Amino acid sequence: MKKIGMLTPSSNTVLEPVTFAMVSGISDEVSVHFSRFQVTEISLKDNALAQFNKKNLLNAAKLLADAYVDVIAWNGTSAGWLGFDSDEELCRTIEKETGIPTTTSVLALNESFKMLHAVNYGLVTPYTEDVNEKIIANYETIGLNCIKHEASHLYVNHQFSAINEDEIMKMVGYVAEAKPDAITTFCTNLKAAPLVEQLENEYQIIILDTISVVVWKCLKMIGVKTEKIKGWGKLFQY
């Protein structure tokens, strides 16, 4: 039995049940375990940015290491606005301190974009406009172009989980009008992953959800075939 450890924002109520549902068909091969640290607000304010202090994540990662997990993943999107180097440095630090291979939602997403040759992408988030703009600017530094984006203009993290399916479908549909190479639903407290297969069938565009991509990457890292994940989108067939 392989064990996946995930670092989780304290106010997140979506990623754990979605992750359990996603791997339910391979529960004889994989178990998933979570460690929380405090995150309540997503904004560019100093107090909100400070929530993602490397020390906070490292302490939570060390608790997962006590469970002898085979991989650790930061199941969150903060590198989208903090910069990708923040996740790269976090992974190096956790691996050095625990000896456990580490990844993140954003690094997994970036790998997915590259694998799919998705240069022109669409972005759907529950965040405020300035956070979206920061995410878009960071992706420009690695040669990716956001051709259309949508935001719910929220900043309290627990409110993201209350965005209903109809609203998510509407947001993705709006972005799909631009016919990007791929669309990312960018937040691990957004109930988008269960809608991915339906959305892909409707718009014929691959949807890269930030919960889905980190599960995909973790399975790759521990040697479990991603094709065994059925009903959660095309990504798992790669």
N, C-alpha and C positions, 0 to 999 in steps of 0.2 A: 504494500500500500504506500503510494507516494503522498506526501503532505505539502500542500500549498499554504503559505502564510501570507496574509494581506494586512497592510496598514490602512486603517479606516478613519476618516474624519468622525469625530465624536457625535456630531449631529446628523450623520448620514443614516437613513433608514431604508434605502433602496438597494445598495450594492450587495449586502449580505444575502437577502432572500433571492435576489436575481442570480447571484453567483451559485447559490445552492441549487436553484432550479436548473441552471445551465449545465451543471455537472452531474445532475441526478442520474443520468443514464450510464455514468461510468463510476458510480459510487463504490464499486468493488475494486477500483483501481486508484481512486483519488479521494482525499478528504481535504477540506478547506478550513482554515483557522484564522481568526481575526484578532487584531490588537488595535485599540483606539488611542487617539490623542486629540486634544481639544481643537476643534475648528467649528466656529459658529457663524462666521461672516465671510463672504467673498467680495472683496473690493480692493481698490488700490490704496486704501488708507494704511498708514504705518502699522496700526494695531492689527489689522487684518493680515497684512503681509508677514508680521512677526509670528503668526500662528504656525507658519511653516518653517520655523527655525530648525536647523538640522538636528540639534540636540533633542528636540521633542520627538522627531521621527526615529532617531537612533534609539532612544529609550524604549519606544514601543517595539522596535525591531528586536531588541535584545530579549524582550518577553517572548516573542515568537521563537527566537533561537532556543529558548528553554524547552520548547516542544519538539525540537529536532526536525523542524520543517526542512524540506528539500529545496525550496526556493522562497524568497521573500519578494513581495510586490507592493509598491506604494500605489494603492488603488485610488488615485486622485489626480487632478488635472492642474495643479498649481504651477507646474513648469510652463504651462501655456502663457501665463502672464509674467512669471518670474524669470523666464529664460530657460532653455533646454539644458544649459550647463548646470543649473541647480539640481536637476534630476541625475545628471551624469555624476556629479560630485557626491550626491546622496548615495548612489549605488556603490561607488568606490568606498565610501566610508563604512556603509553597512557590511559590505563584503570583507573589508579589512578587520572590522570589529567582531564579526560573527563567523566568518569563513563560509557564508551561505550565498550562493548566486542570487543576484537581486535585479529587479527590473521595475518599471513604472508604467502606468497607463499611457502617459504621453510618449515615452520612448517606444513603447509597443505600437502606438498609433503612427509614429514617424516611420517605423520599420514597415508598417502596413502600406502607408502611402508610397514608399520607395518600391516595395515589392510589386505593387499594382501599377506603377508608373503614373500615379495620380498627381499630376502637377496642378491642375485647376480643380479646386475643391470647394464644397459648400460647407458652411459652419452653422450649427444650430446649438444655442446655449440658453440657459435660464438667466444669464448674467446681465449686468448693466452694459450699456453701449461702450463705455470706456474700457471695460475689461475685454470685450470682444475686439476692440481696436488694437489692444495690446497683443492679444493672441495672434491676430492677423499680421501685425508687424513682425512678431517673432517668426512666424512661418515664412515671411518674405526673406528672412536671412538665410533660409535653407532652400530657397528657390521655388517655394510653393505660393500659388496665387489664389486667394479667396475671391471667387467671382460673384458670390452672393452669400449673405449671412442674415441671421435672425436671432433676436434676443428677447427674453421675457422681462427684462429690466428689473430683476430681483437681486437682492444682495444677502438676505438672511438665508443661511444654508438649509435649514429645515423646511423652508417654504418651497424649495425646488421640488421636493418629493410630492407636493400637492398638485403640481401641474398635471392635468389629466390627459388621457390618451388622445382625445379629440384635438386638444391644443397642440400636442406634439406632432400629430399627423398633419395638422394645418401648417405648422412651422416648417416641417420637412418638405411639404408640398410646395410651399412658397419658394424655398431654396432650390428645389428640383427644377423649377421653371427655367433656370439658367443652364441646365444640362451639364453640371460639373462631372468630372471624372469619378468623383466619390463625394459623399456627404459624411461629415462626422457629427454625431450627436455628442457634444463635448461637455460632460458633467457626469460624475459617478453617483449623483443623487437625483438623477432624472430617469423616469421610467420609460426609457426609449428602447432598451435592448429587447424586450419582449415583442416589440413592434417591427423589428428589423426585417424579418422575412416577408411580412405583409407589405412593407414599404418598398423593399427591393422588387417584389413582384409587380407592384403598381407602377413604379417609375423606371424600372430597369436600370437602376443606378446602385452600386454597392454602397451600403451604409456601414460606417465604421463607428460603432458605439464604444465609448471609452471604458465601459465595464467589459464588454466583449473582447476588446483587443488585448487587455491584460490577462484575461483567462486564456485566450489563444496563445499568447506568448509564454505564459507559465507552463502550459501543457507541452509546448515545444521544448522548453528548457529541461523538463523532467522526463522527456522521452515518451509521452503519451500521445497517441495519434489524435489530432484535432478533428479528423473526419468523423470520429465517433460522436461528436456533438451535433445533434440533428435538430432542425427547426429554429436555429438562432442566426441564420444568415450565411451568405456565401463565403465569408472570411474563413470559416472553419474547414472549408474544402481545400485550403491552400496549405 
